[in-house]
């Protein structure tokens, strides 16, 4: 089991979750953040700090965003398990689920 970042993160990338993650398993794509399923230790530290409630435990992911589980897993298909996001910086790609979306607007007021 793992945590998953869903639609509310797209085009926002607040990154509070990155600062909170003790194992550096949250990677940055061009338009969204992704949690590496093999590096995540299921501590849950990321979930409460997300300002738009985009992070869910895998079993609690709303059905309307179920494809984001696949997006978080498949994002790492070609890069494997780098062992930490900080040394990679932003990865210049996104999963096809994110790529297909129109630009997202966020109102954080």
C-alpha positions in Angstrom: 0.0 0.0 0.0 1.0 3.6 -0.6 -0.2 7.2 -0.7 -1.3 8.7 -4.0 -1.4 12.3 -5.2 -4.5 13.0 -7.2 -6.0 15.7 -9.5 -6.0 18.7 -7.0 -2.2 18.8 -7.2 -2.1 19.3 -11.0 -0.8 22.7 -11.9 -0.4 23.6 -8.2 2.5 21.6 -6.8 2.5 23.3 -3.4 5.4 21.1 -2.2 4.6 21.3 1.5 4.4 17.5 1.2 7.9 17.3 -0.1 9.2 19.3 2.9 7.3 16.9 5.3 8.3 13.6 3.7 11.0 11.9 5.8 12.1 9.5 3.0 12.2 11.9 0.1 9.8 9.8 -2.0 7.7 12.6 -3.6 9.0 13.5 -7.0 8.2 16.5 -9.1 6.9 16.2 -12.7 6.2 19.2 -14.9 2.6 19.7 -13.8 2.1 17.4 -10.8 3.9 15.6 -7.9 4.1 11.8 -7.7 4.7 9.5 -4.7 7.0 6.6 -5.5 5.1 3.5 -4.4 8.2 1.5 -3.6 10.0 4.2 -1.6 7.0 5.4 0.4 7.0 4.1 3.9 3.3 4.9 4.5 4.0 7.3 7.4 1.2 9.6 6.3 3.2 12.8 7.1 2.4 14.3 3.6 -1.4 14.0 3.8 -2.3 16.6 6.4 0.0 19.3 5.0 -1.5 19.3 1.5 -3.5 22.6 1.2 -5.8 21.1 -1.4 -6.3 17.6 0.0 -4.8 15.9 -3.0 -3.0 13.1 -1.1 -4.9 9.9 -0.2 -4.0 6.6 1.2 -4.4 4.1 -1.7 -7.5 2.5 -0.2 -9.2 5.9 0.4 -8.6 7.3 -3.0 -12.0 8.6 -4.3 -13.3 6.6 -7.3 -13.4 9.7 -9.4 -9.6 9.9 -9.2 -8.9 6.2 -9.3 -6.6 6.6 -12.4 -4.2 8.6 -10.3 -3.1 5.4 -8.6 -1.9 4.2 -12.0 -0.4 7.6 -12.8 1.7 7.5 -9.5 2.9 4.0 -10.2 3.6 4.3 -14.0 5.3 7.7 -13.7 8.3 5.7 -12.5 8.3 3.0 -15.1 11.2 4.4 -17.0 13.2 5.9 -14.1 12.9 3.0 -11.7 13.7 3.7 -8.0 16.2 6.6 -7.9 16.3 6.4 -4.0 15.3 10.0 -3.4 13.7 12.9 -5.2 16.0 15.8 -4.0 18.9 14.8 -6.1 16.9 14.6 -9.3 15.0 17.8 -9.1 12.1 18.3 -11.5 11.6 15.5 -14.0 10.6 16.9 -17.3 7.6 14.7 -17.9 4.2 13.8 -16.6 2.0 10.8 -16.7 -0.5 10.6 -19.6 -3.4 11.1 -17.2 -1.9 14.5 -16.2 -0.7 15.4 -19.7 -4.3 15.0 -21.1 -5.8 17.5 -18.7 -6.5 21.1 -19.6 -4.7 23.7 -17.4 -6.1 23.6 -13.8 -7.1 26.7 -11.9 -6.7 26.9 -8.1 -8.4 29.2 -5.7 -6.6 28.9 -2.4 -8.4 31.7 -0.6 
